[in-house]
Amino acid sequence: MEDLLVTVAWSAIAGAGYGLVGYFKNKKQENLFEGFDINTFIPTIVGSAVIGGGAAYSGVTYDVMSASMFGVVVYQFLRKAVKAIF
């Protein structure tokens, strides 16, 4: 159980890093946070944590879990849920 929680935490950190790097890669130096959309950032973090936890629980790699239908369903559900809440 402890390994699962550690994997979920690291997956969330990796998702946050992935989201931030992707965002800042496409921005100019001035006005860095203009246009930052939290509604796309939250599903990236939470989705990475869920997929990482699912991969650790099922014993497959993160790539297999994210490329499967599970990854698509998780991200689509989170995008719709965050859009409905915010």
Phi and psi in degrees as a GROMACS rama.xvg file:
@    title "Ramachandran Plot"
@    xaxis  label "Phi"
@    yaxis  label "Psi"
@TYPE xy
-65.8739  -38.9757  GLU-2
-63.1091  -37.1637  ASP-3
-64.3177  -43.6996  LEU-4
-66.3425  -38.0132  LEU-5
-65.7194  -41.6258  VAL-6
-63.4804  -41.6846  THR-7
-63.0356  -43.4592  VAL-8
-63.1914  -46.699  ALA-9
-66.2399  -34.1066  TRP-10
-66.2952  -38.6483  SER-11
-65.7059  -41.0465  ALA-12
-64.5035  -42.4283  ILE-13
-64.4881  -39.1655  ALA-14
-63.8264  -40.6249  GLY-15
-64.2557  -43.578  ALA-16
-62.63  -43.3666  GLY-17
-61.4225  -44.7056  TYR-18
-64.0492  -43.5937  GLY-19
-68.1104  -42.8821  LEU-20
-63.2852  -43.1133  VAL-21
-63.2963  -37.2375  GLY-22
-69.6215  -51.1132  TYR-23
-71.8474  -22.7437  PHE-24
-63.7976  -31.3005  LYS-25
-98.9116  6.0135  ASN-26
-104.636  152.802  LYS-27
-82.3386  167.722  LYS-28
-67.0848  -35.0892  GLN-29
-84.0045  146.787  GLU-30
56.3752  55.9246  ASN-31
-61.2885  -39.1572  LEU-32
-98.5293  7.11939  PHE-33
-73.1845  122.826  GLU-34
90.2282  3.59513  GLY-35
-68.3189  126.819  PHE-36
-111.187  108.165  ASP-37
-65.9739  -24.4339  ILE-38
-69.2323  -19.6897  ASN-39
-98.9956  -21.258  THR-40
-76.7636  -40.6124  PHE-41
-61.971  -48.2167  ILE-42
-61.426  -29.1728  PRO-43
-65.7255  -44.8328  THR-44
-68.5558  -52.1099  ILE-45
-66.234  -41.0755  VAL-46
-62.4184  -40.058  GLY-47
-63.8537  -39.7391  SER-48
-65.7674  -42.9461  ALA-49
-66.0003  -44.4179  VAL-50
-66.9566  -40.4674  ILE-51
-63.2775  -41.1679  GLY-52
-65.6512  -41.5919  GLY-53
-63.9848  -37.7851  GLY-54
-67.395  -42.827  ALA-55
-66.6224  -38.7482  ALA-56
-68.3446  -40.6128  TYR-57
-86.9924  -13.4779  SER-58
84.449  16.1999  GLY-59
-107.332  172.444  VAL-60
-79.9784  163.137  THR-61
-60.6273  -39.6224  TYR-62
-61.3639  -42.2668  ASP-63
-63.8043  -43.4759  VAL-64
-68.7275  -40.7281  MET-65
-74.0645  -28.5055  SER-66
-84.0218  -11.8824  ALA-67
-83.4072  179.685  SER-68
-63.6876  -26.9907  MET-69
-58.4967  -45.1101  PHE-70
-63.5301  -41.6034  GLY-71
-63.8244  -45.967  VAL-72
-63.5686  -42.9534  VAL-73
-60.7688  -51.5986  VAL-74
-65.9505  -40.6769  TYR-75
-65.6631  -41.8255  GLN-76
-62.1897  -45.2239  PHE-77
-65.2125  -40.3782  LEU-78
-60.994  -44.1866  ARG-79
-67.6421  -40.1121  LYS-80
-65.8404  -44.8992  ALA-81
-66.3296  -39.4804  VAL-82
-63.6301  -37.9248  LYS-83
-71.2794  -33.0907  ALA-84
-78.7107  -44.5098  ILE-85
